Amino acid sequence: MKKLYISIVFLMILSFTSCVDIEEHYDFKLDGSCNVVYGFDMGRAISVFKNLMTDSVKQSAQFNLVKDTTMSFLAAVPDSLERKLTKEELAMADKSNRP
């Protein structure tokens, strides 16, 4: 039974590899600053999961909703770390999602 379990887990891991495409774009400026844009394309992962879902779920409005998400570094920083940042570091993190 243990060998069957390990085989199933291994096949699941193989089936989910390369399901997410990540693109990184860096824009270095003369003043030493840099704009970083990460793009996560989960289209292949969704196509794998679509095969496991019922037709009613696939046809729902929420399932077919497409979103672009922008997040600043400050929003991702835990409160415990945010309290340790200087005013300059907080200002820099707050501007991270603005062009």
PELINWO-V327036 format. One record per pair of residues at least 6 apart in sequence whose ideal C-beta (glycine too) atoms are under 7 Angstrom apart, sorted by the first residue. I is the first residue (numbers start at 1). J is the second residue. Records with the same first field share a line. If there is no record, write none. Layout:
I=J  J
This chain:
15=48
19=44  45  48
20=40  41  42  45
21=41
22=38  39  40
23=39
24=36  38
25=37
26=34  36
27=34  35
28=34
50=58
57=63
70=97
71=97
72=93  94  96  97
73=93  96
74=90  93  94  96
77=93
